[in-house]
Amino acid sequence: MADWIDESQEYQLKILQAQITQATRTQPSPSAFFCVDCDTPIAEPRRKIIPGVQRCIECQEIEEIKRKNYRPV
């Protein structure tokens, strides 16, 4: 008979396997050639390194600052 520790480990393993499956199944959208905010070209190395990139470096930095300082009501 399995004790509660064995059951807990089995449950955690199932959760982990489901998370791995979800993470590997999700495919990012194709990378944009031009920034969605300012229409400047996105560098080829950036598009290769970050799949699904939509913003240039400058606009991405601005977006991250906005998100950091945004507080929902």
WOGI-V255947 format. One record per pair of residues at least 24 apart in sequence whose ideal C-beta (glycine too) atoms are under 8 Angstrom apart, sorted by the first residue. I is the first residue (numbers start at 1). J is the second residue. D is the distance in whole Angstrom. If there is no record, write none. Layout:
I|J|D ; I|J|D
//
This chain:
28|52|3 ; 29|54|8 ; 35|59|5 ; 37|62|8 ; 37|63|8
//
